[in-house]
Amino acid sequence: MSTEQQTVDHGRLADLRASLTDDFATQTARLRELTELNADTGDPGEAHNRAGLLAATRRSIEQISGALRRIAEGAYGACEKCDRAIPVERLEVLPHARFCVPCQEKHG
């Protein structure tokens, strides 16, 4: 790998880390807002929607945290199953991806 490519990758990771950190702060604020919102309207549909939003927000925070941890450990971009590089295109679309596409399909 050339020095220029390493620099670009390092810069890309720094940008990604900053973006993920911002996303983490946003999702954490959203989770706080959702958990503090205890107004029970008696509408089971609304309670169901709130529960879904809470679950999705927690999952998002978990995924972001995992990506930030992998960046810090130097393991970001490597498939957790086969250890092959996850294509950059996949990581651009799904920055918290833990698996390459073939392993993701097997993992379910």
N, C-alpha and C positions, 0 to 999 in steps of 0.2 A: 504494500500500500504506500503510495507516495505521501510525502510530507504535506503537499497541498490537499490531498484527499483526507488525510487525518485531521487537518485544520478545519476543513469544511465539515467533517463529521462531528468534530468537537464543538464547532459553532452551532451546528444543527441540534446537537444534544443540549447545549446551553439554552437555545431558544425553546426547545421542547420542554425542558425543565421549568423555565419561566412560565410557559403557557399552561402546563399541568398544575403548577403551583397556584396560578390565578384561578384555574378551574376548580381546584380543591377548595380555595377560599370561597368561591361562589357557591359550590355545592354544600359546604359546611354552613354557610349563612342560610341557604335554602332549608337545610335540615333543621336548623335551629328555629326558623320561622314556622315550619310545619309542625314541629313538636310543641311549640309554644301556643299554637292555634288550637285551643281546646274547646272551642265553641261547638257544642253538640247541638245540632239543629234538629235532631231526631230523624233526619233523612238517611236511611241506610245506604242509599246510593252515594251520598256525599262522604259518608264514613268510609265506604269501600274505596272511593277515589282517593281520599286522603291516605289510606293505608297503602294503596298502590304507589302513590307519589313518594311516600316515606321509604318504601322498599326500593324503588328505583333510585332514589337519591343516595341511600346507604350503599347500594351496589356500585353506583358511580364513584362514590368516595373510596370504596374499597379498590376499585380498578385503578383509579388515579394514584392512590397510595402505593399500590403494587408496582405501577410503572415508575414512580419516583424512586422506590426502593431499588428496582432493577437498574436504574440509571446510576444511583449512588454506588451500587455493588459492581458496576461494570458488566452486568449481565443483560442489559437492555438490548433487544433486537435478536436475541438467541431463543430458539424454540425451547420451552421447558421440557418437552418430551424427547426430541431427537437431537437437540443442541445445534441444529443447522440455523443459518441466518434466516430470519424472517424478512421477506422482500420489503424494501423501502416503501414501495407503493402500498403495501398492506398496512405498514406502520403509519403512513401519512393519513390513511383513511381511519384506521383504528389504532391510535397511539398506545393504547393499553394492551394490545394483543400479546398474549403469552405463548401462543402456538402458531406454527406455520399452518397453511391451509390443510395439507393432508392430515396432520396430527389433530387439528381442530375438528375435522370431519370424523376422525376416529374417536376423539374424546367426547364429542357430542355436544 
